[in-house]
Each structure stands twice: as C-alpha cells, then as structure tokens.
Amino acid sequence: MSNYSPEMPAVLVVDDDPNCRLLITYLLQLHGAACEIVTATDGAEALNHCEQRAFRLIITDNQMPHVSGLELVATVKARRPETCIVLISADMLSDEERRAREQAVDYYLDKPFPIQQLRDILASVLPVVLQDRSVGAVGGSI
C-alpha cells in the first residue's frame, strides 16, 4: 500500500482472519463509502500503515499476533483521539472490556456478530467520519 491518496479519507480494516477482513471490506464497499480501504493482517502491520497516513475509521479484531487490537487502539487514540474505532473480539475478558472503554473504543462487536449490526454501525459512522476533514489530514499520521 505505497500509493496512498492523502486527499481521500481512509478506513483501516485489521484482522488476522482473511475471511473477516474480506467481509468487512465488502460491507464498506456496499455502503458506497468514498474512501480508501486499507487492510492489515495484524496490529503491527496496522501500526506501519498508521505511520504512513491517518485513518478516520479503524475496524480491528482484538486477538491478533504481534500487536493486539487493544494495543493498536491505545497507540492510535493517544495520538489521534478523534479516530473512530470499532473493536471486534470473540473472547473479551471483563478486564479487556474495561480497557476498551477506558481507551475510548467507539463501538464493540462480539464475534460472531450479526452482519446487520455491523451494517448499522457503518451506516451511522461513515457519513460522519468521512465528512470530518480534521481527521486524516495530510501529514497527520501516528
């Protein structure tokens, strides 16, 4: 992903499960979002993408190798608190749920989640985050 378009808002999809990444990407495309969709296979790759550009929305799994979703959220929110985060997890412990709330995760989905639940989140979030020019400005990466 070296050909980023700084003028176009971007969404980052992070999951070590290729089927889940594909499903989320497909749902974003179905919503007709005028954005660049970038994918990462784990939190470490996601952080590398975040060093190259800012993202208005990050949809991330929690349980991943190298860097967890919660670790990714902590780094992103510390530098860009306005970034909208959707955290997805199959096995969140109560301590992790508390940490997610403390780190200002905007939405949380339990795996497996109903597709309509993610569609509803995207329908409410995309118009807002893709219109907000303060997020994802050129040179605004973490």
C-alpha positions as CSV (number, residue, x, y, z in Angstrom):
1,M,0.0,0.0,0.0
2,S,2.5,2.6,-1.0
3,N,0.3,4.7,-3.2
4,Y,-1.8,6.4,-0.6
5,S,-4.1,9.3,-1.7
6,P,-3.9,11.9,1.1
7,E,-7.0,13.7,-0.3
8,M,-9.2,10.7,0.1
9,P,-10.4,9.7,3.6
10,A,-9.2,6.2,4.6
11,V,-10.6,3.3,6.6
12,L,-8.3,0.6,8.0
13,V,-9.5,-2.9,8.5
14,V,-7.4,-5.1,10.7
15,D,-7.9,-8.8,11.3
16,D,-5.7,-11.9,11.1
17,D,-8.7,-13.8,9.7
18,P,-8.8,-13.2,5.9
19,N,-12.5,-14.1,5.6
20,C,-13.4,-11.5,8.3
21,R,-11.2,-8.9,6.5
22,L,-12.9,-9.6,3.2
23,L,-16.4,-9.5,4.7
24,I,-15.7,-6.1,6.4
25,T,-14.1,-4.7,3.2
26,Y,-17.1,-5.9,1.2
27,L,-19.6,-4.2,3.6
28,L,-17.6,-1.0,3.4
29,Q,-17.8,-1.2,-0.4
30,L,-21.5,-1.9,-0.3
31,H,-22.1,1.3,1.7
32,G,-20.5,3.1,-1.3
33,A,-18.1,4.9,1.0
34,A,-16.0,7.3,-0.9
35,C,-12.8,6.2,0.9
36,E,-9.7,4.3,0.5
37,I,-9.9,0.9,2.2
38,V,-6.6,-0.4,3.6
39,T,-6.2,-3.8,5.2
40,A,-3.7,-5.3,7.6
41,T,-3.2,-8.8,8.9
42,D,-2.3,-7.8,12.4
43,G,-1.7,-4.9,14.7
44,A,1.9,-4.5,13.8
45,E,1.1,-4.1,10.1
46,A,-1.7,-1.7,11.1
47,L,0.7,0.5,13.0
48,N,3.0,0.6,10.0
49,H,0.1,1.8,7.9
50,C,-0.7,4.4,10.5
51,E,2.8,5.8,10.3
52,Q,2.2,6.5,6.6
53,R,-1.2,8.1,7.0
54,A,-4.1,8.8,9.3
55,F,-7.3,6.9,9.3
56,R,-10.7,8.2,10.0
57,L,-12.1,4.8,11.0
58,I,-10.3,1.7,12.1
59,I,-12.2,-1.6,12.4
60,T,-10.0,-4.1,14.2
61,D,-10.0,-7.5,15.7
62,N,-8.6,-7.8,19.3
63,Q,-6.9,-11.2,19.4
64,M,-4.1,-11.0,16.8
65,P,-0.4,-11.9,16.7
66,H,2.3,-9.3,17.4
67,V,0.1,-6.4,18.5
68,S,-3.4,-6.8,19.8
69,G,-6.4,-4.7,18.9
70,L,-6.3,-3.1,22.3
71,E,-2.7,-2.2,21.9
72,L,-3.4,-0.7,18.5
73,V,-6.3,1.3,19.9
74,A,-4.1,2.6,22.7
75,T,-1.5,3.9,20.3
76,V,-4.0,5.4,17.8
77,K,-6.2,7.1,20.5
78,A,-3.1,8.5,22.3
79,R,-2.1,10.4,19.1
80,R,-5.4,10.8,17.3
81,P,-8.3,10.6,19.8
82,E,-10.8,11.6,17.1
83,T,-10.3,8.4,15.2
84,C,-13.4,6.3,15.3
85,I,-12.6,2.7,16.4
86,V,-14.7,-0.4,16.1
87,L,-13.2,-3.3,18.1
88,I,-14.2,-6.9,17.3
89,S,-13.5,-9.8,19.6
90,A,-14.6,-13.4,20.1
91,D,-13.3,-13.7,23.7
92,M,-13.0,-10.4,25.5
93,L,-12.4,-10.8,29.2
94,S,-14.0,-8.3,31.6
95,D,-10.6,-6.6,32.2
96,E,-10.2,-6.2,28.4
97,E,-13.7,-4.8,28.1
98,R,-12.9,-2.2,30.8
99,R,-9.6,-1.3,29.0
100,A,-11.6,-0.9,25.7
101,R,-14.0,1.6,27.4
102,E,-11.0,3.4,29.0
103,Q,-9.3,3.7,25.6
104,A,-12.5,5.3,24.2
105,V,-13.4,2.5,21.8
106,D,-16.4,3.8,19.9
107,Y,-18.1,0.5,19.1
108,Y,-17.6,-3.1,20.3
109,L,-18.8,-6.2,18.5
110,D,-18.7,-9.8,19.8
111,K,-17.7,-12.4,17.3
112,P,-19.7,-13.9,15.8
113,F,-21.7,-10.7,15.2
114,P,-24.9,-10.3,13.1
115,I,-24.0,-8.7,9.8
116,Q,-26.8,-6.2,10.3
117,Q,-25.2,-5.0,13.5
118,L,-22.0,-4.0,11.6
119,R,-24.1,-2.5,8.8
120,D,-25.9,-0.4,11.3
121,I,-22.7,0.9,12.8
122,L,-21.3,1.7,9.3
123,A,-24.4,3.5,8.3
124,S,-24.2,5.7,11.3
125,V,-20.4,6.2,11.4
126,L,-19.3,6.5,7.7
127,P,-21.2,9.8,6.9
128,V,-19.7,11.5,9.9
129,V,-16.1,10.3,9.8
130,L,-15.8,10.7,6.0
131,Q,-17.0,14.3,6.2
132,D,-14.8,15.3,9.1
133,R,-11.8,17.0,7.5
134,S,-9.9,17.2,10.8
135,V,-9.3,13.5,10.8
136,G,-6.8,12.2,8.3
137,A,-5.3,15.4,7.2
138,V,-2.1,15.3,5.2
139,G,0.8,14.7,7.5
140,G,-1.4,13.6,10.3
141,S,-0.3,10.1,10.8
142,I,0.7,8.5,14.0
